[in-house]
């Protein structure tokens, strides 16, 4: 398959982009049809006592880790130059960024990946949010918000990038295979509890992460110039996607932007085929302000955390980057705080309405 893509595209960058579109199509369709989302899983677990979506999310994470580590152990992939293993950002920045991103996701009722899928399904609220999040992320990476980010990232900055956990533990290829086997068994177990389709989709989503790494590494090397290893992500691609749309004639497409385009297409087709495509807008100015604020927090926090629930949670964790485990934990904590605040506000509002007689108890 990779050889056919390489032969058709010719140039390594275009070959990687073409593969990314195909992988994005699969990711978008699977994510849309299974409602794959960490925030949704946390919300259902807290408010409804249902763990189906939450177990599905972690099944996908563990599957991505398993498939990726088999390829790393076999020597097929070298992910040491990926953003998750080559950065020297301070751990404090990852924690703060993750918390901010999580709170922003709770405000918009969806993380960057989920909102991208919803936007392709006709949700105009989500469409506005991903555009604003993309602009905020770009401003945080290279624009007016960068001065706020840099001092935080410099706190407790390590002198050199951290090695992945398997390397730190001194594991050889066999050790990675053992880790992969344990992760795969755990993934399949969680998938069984998530339900038939949702569980299958989670494992397949994990496979798209390994496919992304494989495409960017194997197709992005022409013997002279290697492209940086990359897999599924949404924060940086949203930022770079906004730039790409504005500077198309002088810009070069990368894996992230191509993956984003594919994910939008896959989610659109899935929602259309499944009869779930429906135009939706904001209920009013107050809701719009809330979503815009959340979008800015997601863009800013996502850049500082080096990713979202897809970038850090799936792709980052699959590399066994210690920073990725910390970042996704902070993101989940931020989401949980936001969900708790929302729930208490809803209860308080309902209680006030009952007391005023607007709602009969």
QUIDA-V984060 format. One record per residue. RES is the residue in three letters. PHI is phi in whole degrees, 0 to 359 (999 if undefined). OMEGA is omega as a letter, one per 20 degrees, with the letter a starting at -180 (999 if undefined). Layout:
<<RES & PHI & OMEGA> <RES & PHI & OMEGA>>
This chain:
<<UNK & 999 & a> <UNK & 296 & r> <UNK & 295 & r> <UNK & 295 & r> <UNK & 296 & a> <UNK & 297 & a> <UNK & 294 & a> <UNK & 290 & a> <UNK & 279 & a> <UNK & 83 & a> <UNK & 287 & a> <UNK & 307 & a> <UNK & 298 & r> <UNK & 289 & r> <UNK & 296 & r> <UNK & 297 & a> <UNK & 296 & r> <UNK & 296 & r> <UNK & 297 & a> <UNK & 297 & r> <UNK & 298 & a> <UNK & 296 & r> <UNK & 294 & r> <UNK & 298 & r> <UNK & 303 & r> <UNK & 295 & a> <UNK & 299 & a> <UNK & 297 & a> <UNK & 294 & r> <UNK & 294 & a> <UNK & 294 & a> <UNK & 293 & a> <UNK & 288 & a> <UNK & 253 & a> <UNK & 56 & a> <UNK & 291 & a> <UNK & 191 & r> <UNK & 292 & a> <UNK & 299 & r> <UNK & 299 & r> <UNK & 295 & r> <UNK & 295 & a> <UNK & 294 & r> <UNK & 293 & r> <UNK & 294 & a> <UNK & 283 & a> <UNK & 268 & a> <UNK & 239 & a> <UNK & 74 & r> <UNK & 258 & a> <UNK & 252 & a> <UNK & 301 & a> <UNK & 290 & a> <UNK & 292 & r> <UNK & 294 & r> <UNK & 296 & r> <UNK & 300 & a> <UNK & 288 & r> <UNK & 297 & r> <UNK & 295 & r> <UNK & 299 & a> <UNK & 291 & r> <UNK & 294 & r> <UNK & 299 & r> <UNK & 298 & a> <UNK & 298 & a> <UNK & 296 & a> <UNK & 292 & a> <UNK & 291 & r> <UNK & 298 & a> <UNK & 290 & r> <UNK & 293 & r> <UNK & 298 & a> <UNK & 281 & a> <UNK & 82 & r> <UNK & 285 & a> <UNK & 241 & r> <UNK & 237 & a> <UNK & 257 & a> <UNK & 296 & r> <UNK & 262 & r> <UNK & 292 & a> <UNK & 299 & a> <UNK & 282 & a> <UNK & 244 & a> <UNK & 247 & a> <UNK & 271 & r> <UNK & 239 & r> <UNK & 293 & r> <UNK & 292 & a> <UNK & 296 & r> <UNK & 299 & r> <UNK & 296 & r> <UNK & 296 & a> <UNK & 292 & a> <UNK & 298 & r> <UNK & 299 & r> <UNK & 296 & r> <UNK & 298 & r> <UNK & 297 & r> <UNK & 299 & a> <UNK & 299 & r> <UNK & 296 & r> <UNK & 298 & r> <UNK & 297 & r> <UNK & 296 & r> <UNK & 293 & a> <UNK & 265 & r> <UNK & 59 & r> <UNK & 170 & r> <UNK & 277 & a> <UNK & 301 & a> <UNK & 294 & a> <UNK & 297 & a> <UNK & 290 & r> <UNK & 298 & r> <UNK & 297 & a> <UNK & 294 & r> <UNK & 300 & r> <UNK & 289 & a> <UNK & 264 & r> <UNK & 103 & a> <UNK & 278 & a> <UNK & 289 & r> <UNK & 299 & a> <UNK & 296 & r> <UNK & 298 & r> <UNK & 297 & a> <UNK & 297 & a> <UNK & 291 & r> <UNK & 294 & a> <UNK & 294 & r> <UNK & 297 & r> <UNK & 296 & r> <UNK & 295 & r> <UNK & 297 & r> <UNK & 295 & r> <UNK & 295 & r> <UNK & 296 & r> <UNK & 282 & r> <UNK & 287 & a> <UNK & 225 & a> <UNK & 238 & a> <UNK & 293 & a> <UNK & 270 & a> <UNK & 301 & r> <UNK & 299 & r> <UNK & 282 & a> <UNK & 281 & a> <UNK & 301 & a> <UNK & 297 & r> <UNK & 291 & r> <UNK & 294 & a> <UNK & 283 & a> <UNK & 292 & r> <UNK & 55 & r> <UNK & 288 & r> <UNK & 287 & a> <UNK & 286 & a> <UNK & 219 & r> <UNK & 301 & r> <UNK & 280 & r> <UNK & 286 & r> <UNK & 292 & a> <UNK & 297 & r> <UNK & 292 & r> <UNK & 294 & r> <UNK & 300 & r> <UNK & 281 & r> <UNK & 80 & a> <UNK & 283 & r> <UNK & 269 & a> <UNK & 302 & a> <UNK & 300 & r> <UNK & 298 & r> <UNK & 293 & r> <UNK & 296 & r> <UNK & 295 & r> <UNK & 301 & a> <UNK & 297 & a> <UNK & 296 & r> <UNK & 297 & a> <UNK & 296 & a> <UNK & 292 & r> <UNK & 299 & r> <UNK & 296 & r> <UNK & 297 & r> <UNK & 295 & r> <UNK & 295 & r> <UNK & 296 & a> <UNK & 299 & r> <UNK & 296 & r> <UNK & 280 & a> <UNK & 278 & a> <UNK & 105 & a> <UNK & 302 & a> <UNK & 289 & a> <UNK & 298 & r> <UNK & 292 & r> <UNK & 299 & a> <UNK & 299 & r> <UNK & 298 & r> <UNK & 295 & r> <UNK & 295 & r> <UNK & 297 & r> <UNK & 301 & r> <UNK & 294 & r> <UNK & 294 & r> <UNK & 294 & r> <UNK & 297 & r> <UNK & 295 & r> <UNK & 298 & r> <UNK & 301 & a> <UNK & 298 & a> <UNK & 296 & a> <UNK & 290 & a> <UNK & 280 & a> <UNK & 282 & r> <UNK & 273 & a> <UNK & 272 & a> <UNK & 239 & r> <UNK & 257 & r> <UNK & 92 & a> <UNK & 242 & a> <UNK & 222 & a> <UNK & 262 & r> <UNK & 280 & r> <UNK & 295 & r> <UNK & 301 & a> <UNK & 210 & r> <UNK & 215 & a> <UNK & 304 & r> <UNK & 195 & a> <UNK & 228 & a> <UNK & 294 & r> <UNK & 299 & r> <UNK & 299 & r> <UNK & 296 & r> <UNK & 296 & a> <UNK & 290 & r> <UNK & 293 & r> <UNK & 299 & r> <UNK & 296 & a> <UNK & 298 & r> <UNK & 296 & a> <UNK & 275 & a> <UNK & 235 & a> <UNK & 307 & a> <UNK & 295 & a> <UNK & 246 & a> <UNK & 254 & r> <UNK & 246 & a> <UNK & 286 & r> <UNK & 240 & a> <UNK & 302 & a> <UNK & 299 & a> <UNK & 294 & r> <UNK & 294 & r> <UNK & 298 & r> <UNK & 300 & r> <UNK & 298 & r> <UNK & 296 & r> <UNK & 298 & r> <UNK & 298 & r> <UNK & 295 & a> <UNK & 295 & r> <UNK & 293 & r> <UNK & 298 & a> <UNK & 297 & a> <UNK & 297 & a> <UNK & 292 & r> <UNK & 291 & a> <UNK & 295 & a> <UNK & 276 & r> <UNK & 72 & a> <UNK & 256 & r> <UNK & 288 & a> <UNK & 205 & r> <UNK & 287 & r> <UNK & 221 & r> <UNK & 231 & r> <UNK & 285 & r> <UNK & 283 & a> <UNK & 176 & a> <UNK & 301 & a> <UNK & 297 & r> <UNK & 296 & a> <UNK & 296 & r> <UNK & 298 & r> <UNK & 299 & a> <UNK & 292 & r> <UNK & 295 & r> <UNK & 298 & r> <UNK & 296 & r> <UNK & 297 & r> <UNK & 295 & r> <UNK & 297 & r> <UNK & 296 & a> <UNK & 297 & a> <UNK & 291 & a> <UNK & 294 & a> <UNK & 297 & r> <UNK & 293 & a> <UNK & 295 & r> <UNK & 276 & a> <UNK & 63 & r> <UNK & 149 & a> <UNK & 237 & r> <UNK & 290 & r> <UNK & 266 & a> <UNK & 299 & r> <UNK & 275 & a> <UNK & 292 & a> <UNK & 261 & a> <UNK & 293 & a> <UNK & 296 & a> <UNK & 298 & a> <UNK & 296 & r> <UNK & 275 & a> <UNK & 65 & r> <UNK & 289 & r> <UNK & 299 & r> <UNK & 296 & a> <UNK & 292 & r> <UNK & 297 & r> <UNK & 293 & a> <UNK & 296 & a> <UNK & 291 & r> <UNK & 294 & r> <UNK & 293 & r> <UNK & 299 & r> <UNK & 298 & r> <UNK & 296 & r> <UNK & 299 & r> <UNK & 297 & a> <UNK & 298 & r> <UNK & 298 & r> <UNK & 298 & r> <UNK & 296 & a> <UNK & 296 & r> <UNK & 297 & r> <UNK & 300 & a> <UNK & 296 & r> <UNK & 294 & r> <UNK & 295 & r> <UNK & 294 & r> <UNK & 295 & a> <UNK & 296 & r> <UNK & 295 & r> <UNK & 294 & r> <UNK & 297 & r> <UNK & 295 & r> <UNK & 292 & r> <UNK & 295 & a> <UNK & 296 & a> <UNK & 279 & r> <UNK & 91 & r> <UNK & 291 & r> <UNK & 233 & r> <UNK & 277 & a> <UNK & 291 & 999>>
